[in-house]
């Protein structure tokens, strides 16, 4: 039996719209990759793997282009000088790859955003790092949502000695922007619309210490606290509103990743964030669970929104760390299905074996016109990448297959 993805979430009783939720199941197809091991590190290559020898590849978003080929927009922190952390905030670039098929065989076309990586020039809000690509198409035009940052300096720091490391300063400057373009040929040629100001920036900066430009004492932190990252955008068919989901950081009292949503009338905003959190679940002991990397889409066949995200601890699924799924009727109020596991941290191989991986995150989907998932794209590492300076991360493409059980078939 293949490892099921999304099956339980679509086949459970979610309390609303149950008939549509039972319409189909999806399972993972095998991925074509091979693993080599050296000095305790493991690297992957193969048809289902997009990797670069001289960069980390971390997070990628795919879409069908105007020429019926498939384009993968990826983020690429530098290797060699820094380990993966802090490389992702010190000079990450954004590049483009192409394939005739959506589930593999991507060929690199090169870097198109922040090509010179980290530099002292801080004239633009995204001049020193770009990441978290998320590409959508609305009304014939492409929109690339992404995260960027720049060093704000040490002039407005609250810490014991009045300074913070460069990595922490840039990390706390991360904001969301958007690039609009008509074709991928235009994107490669630099013919696109990009705002000189971020699309979304934090409204509050609340943290006990080690904080850049803190909000006044007594400020109530909003979901867009300190940073806004991990954008995901969907159009709500009921009213045509665009919903921009994002992650912020909360300290209550320790770190917790929180999510919010901002609403706009166009793909380029302006977006107005709500004051409430989304995707938040309390554990049995009263703690709120941390999540990351939400990908939200609308499934027309179910008349419902779905979100998949990284479950850090397994608190959402009551299991091990994995990818989890939630469901919503309006994109604002979300619920966990009875079984919320979307995918374990493992890949199915053609021989039938499963390969456990250290990292499987930044999920993005390619869906059909009705919002049925076709291919899952994830940032992946077979062995842990923290501490590595020589790459070891890649984007894996996982084909998803629709599966219709008979009415009497038992759940697997």
N, C-alpha and C positions, 0 to 999 in steps of 0.2 A: 504494500500500500504506500503510495506517495504521501509525503507530508502535506497535510491540507493547510491551505492559506485561506483565511477569510471565511471558511466554510461555516464554522459555528456562529460567527457574527451574523451571517446572512440567513441562517436557518433557525436561529433561536427566536423565542417570543420576546420581542422588544417592548411590548406594551402598546405599541401603536403601529398601524400599517403592517400587521403581521403577515397578511397574504403576500404582499410584495416582497417582504423580507425572506420568504421561503422560496423565492422564484428560482434561485440557482446557487451553485457552489463553485468555488474556484480552488484549484490545486496547483502546486508548483511543478513545473517541468524540470528535468535534469539540466544542470549547467555544464558547459564544456570548459573544463579548466584542469590544469595539472599543477601540483605543488612541489616546489623544491625547498630543501631545508639545508641551512648552513649556519654553523655557530649558534645554534639555538633559535635562529630566525627562520620563518617560513614565508615564501613568496609564491604568488600564483600567476599563471599565464594561461592563455588559451582564447578560444573564440568568444566566450562569454565574459571576458575580462578586458577592461580598458585600463591600461597602466602606462606610465612613462618612466623611463630609466633615470631621468634627472630631476624628478619632482615627486612629491607625494600627490596622489589624486584623492581628493576628499569631497565627495558630494557631487552629483551631476543630475541634470534634468534634461529629459528628451522630449522631442516633439517631431511630428511629420512636417517636412518643409514644403514649400511651394513647388518644388521639383520632384515631389513624391519620394525623396530620400529622407532618412531619419537623422536628425542632428542632436548631438549630445553636448550640452554646455556644462563644463566642469570647472571646479576650483582646483588650484595647483599651488600649494605652499612649496617653498624652495627646499631642496635638500643640501646637505653638505655643511653649511654654516651652523644651522640650528637643528635641534631635534624637532620632532613633530610639534610638540609644545615647547617653545613658543612660535615655531615657524608659521602656524596658521594665522597668527596676528602680525607677523613681521614680514610682510611682503607677499602674501598670497596673490596669485594672478588668476585670471579667468580665460579659458580657452574653449575651442570648438573642435568637435570631431564629427565624422559623418559615416554612415553605413547605408547599404541598400536594404538592410533588414533591421527591425527594431530591437532584436534580441541578441546582438553581438556583431563582431566584425568591424568595430568602429576604428576609423583611421583618423589620426590627428591632423588638424588643419592649422594648428598654432594658436598662440595667445593673441587676444584682441583687446583685453582690458587690463590696465596696470602692467604693461609689458616689462617695465624696468623694475618691478617689485618694490621693495622698501627703498625709500629715498628720503632725503631731508626736506624736500619740498612738501610743505603742508598747506598749500594754497587751496586745495579742494578737500571736501569732507571725506572723500574716499581715496585720497592720494597714496596711502601707504599699505592698504590691504583690501582685498575684495573676496567675497566668499558667498556661500549659500545660494547658488543659482536656482531659480524657479521660473520656468518659461511657460507662458500661456498664450493662447490666441483668441482674441475677441474681435468679432466683426471684420475678419480679414487682415488684422494687424497683430504682430507679435509684441509681447511685453515680457521683458526679462526683469524680474524682481531679484534683488541681490542685497547683500550687506557690505558696507564699507566702513573704514575707520581711518583715523589720523591721530597722531600724538597731540594731545591738548596741552602738554607741558606740565610743569610743576607749580604753576602760579596759584592754583585753586585746589590745593590738596589738604584733606584732613587726615593726618596720620601722626604717629609719635614724633617723627623727625621732619614732617612737612614735605616728604617726597614719596614717590611710588616708583617701582621699576617701570621701564619703558613698556614691557609686555602688558602690565596691568593698566597702564594709562591708555594704551590703544584699545585694549579689550573693553574698557569702560566707555569708549567713544563710539562703539558700534551702532550704526543706524541703517535703516532700510531705504533703498533707492530703486528707481525703475528706468529702464532703457526701452524705448519704443522703436520698432523698425518694421519695414515692409517686406524684406526678404533676407535670407541668410547671406546672399551675396552682398547686400547693403551692410549687414552687420560686420562681415569680414573687412569691408572697405572703409569702415568707420562712418558710414552714412546712417546715423541714427539720432534720435532725440533723447537727450539726457539732461536732467535738471541740475542746476548748479547747487541746489539745496536738497536735503534728504526728503524722501516721501513721508517718512515717519521718524520721529525722534522721541526720546523719553520725556514724559511730563514731570516725573519725580526722580530724585536721586537720593534715596533714603538708605543709609547703611551706617552702622554704629561707628566704624572707623575705616581707614584705608579706602577712602572714597574721593573721587575727583568731583569738584564743584557740587558739594552737598546741598540738598534742599534745606530750608530753614527748619530748626528744631520744631517738632510737633506736626510736621507734614505727614499726611496719611499716604503711604505708598500706593500707587496705582499698578495695574498689571504691567504697564510699560515702564518699569522701574529700572533705572541705571542704563539698561541697554534695550534695544529692540533688534531681534535677530530671527533667523529661521522663517522667512516669509512664505506664506501659502495663500493664494488668491483664488476665489471662486465667485461666479456670478449667481445670485439667487434668482431663480426664474419667477418667483411669485411677485416680485416688485422691481426686478432689474438692478437691485443694489449689488455693489461689489463688496465682498467681505475679505478683508486682509487680516490673516491670523499671524501672530507673532509671539515670540518668547521674551520675557523679561526675567529679572532676578529679584527675589524677595529674601529678606533675612528676618525670620520670625521663630526662634532667635538665630538659627543657623541658615545656611544657604538652601534655597529651594527654587527650582526652575518653575516659573508660572507662565501661563499663556493668556493672551487677551485677543480681542478682535476689534478692528476698526472698520467703519462703514463709509463707502463713498459712492458717488453717482457716476463715476467713470473709472476706467482702469488706471488712470494716472491721478486719481484723487480730485480734490483733497479728501483725505481719510480722517474721520473723527473716531478716536478710540472710545469704547465703552469703559465704564469704571469697574466693571466686574470681571472676574476670571472666567475662563472656560477650560474644559478638560480637567478640572480639579476634582480629585476623589480623596476622601478622608479614609484612613486606615482604621482598624478596629480600636487602636489605642489613641485615636484622635489626631494623629499626625496627617498632614496633607502630603500626597505623593508628588515626587518630582518626575517630570517628563521632558522630552526634547524632540525637536525635528518633526513637528506635525506636518502631514500632507493631507489636505482636505479636498474632497471632490464631491460633486453632485451626481447621483445616479438617477437618471430619468426613469428607468424602468421600475425603480423602487420608490420614486418620489421622495428621496431621502438624501441627506448628507452623510458622508462617512469621513472619518479621520484615522489615519494610522500614525503612530509615533513611537519613539524609543521609550520603553519602560525600564528605567534605570535599575530598579531593585526587584521587579516582579510584583510590586504591590497592586498594580492594576489588574493583573491576571491571576494573582494568588499563586504564582509559580516562580520560575527563574527569570532573570533579565531577558528581554525579548522585544519584539515589535508587537504593540497592542492596537486595538481598534475600538472606536466609539461611534455612536450613531446619533443623528439629530434630524428633526423634522424641519427646523427653521434656520439651522446654522448657528444658533445662539445657545439654546439649551441642549446639553449633551448627556447621554446616558451610556453606561457600560452594559453590553449584552450579558447574558448569563455566562457565556464563554467568550472572553475578550481577547484570546490569543490570536494574533494575526500570523506571526511566524517566529519560530525558535531561531536562535543564533546558530544556524547550521544550513548547509547547502546540500541538495540532492545531486548525486553524481550519476552518470549514465549507467554505471555498473550496479546501481541500486544502493550503494553505501551512502552514508551521510558524512559530511565534513563539518565538524564543529569549528567555529571561527571565534576569534577574540573580539572582533568588532563587526557589527552589522547595523548600520544606522543611516541617517539622512535619506529615508525612503522617499522615492518619487515614483509616480505611475504614468504609464501611457494607457489611456482608455479608448474605447470605441465611442461613437457618437452618442450613445445612450449612457455613457459613464460606466460601462462594464470593464473592469481591469483586464488588460492584455499583457503588459510587461511591467515588472517591478525593477527599479534601479536603486541600488544601495551602495553607500560607502562601506568598504569591507577591508578587513585585515585578518589574515589567518592567525598570525601571532601579534602580540601587543605592539603597537607602534610608538607609544610613549617611550622616549629615550633613544629612538632610532634617528639617524641622520641620513640614511641611505634609501629612503623610500619604504616600500613594504606595504603600502596601501593602494587600493584600486577601486574602480567602480565595477560592480557585477550586475549583469543583466539576466533577469530570471523570467522566462516566459510563463504566463499563467494560463491555465486551461479551464474553460467552463465545463461543469460536470452536472448533469441532471439526474439525481437519484430517483428511483421508482417511489411511488407514494408509500409503499410499505417497507422500504429499506431502512434499516436501523442506522443511526448515526455511527460513523466510524470513529 
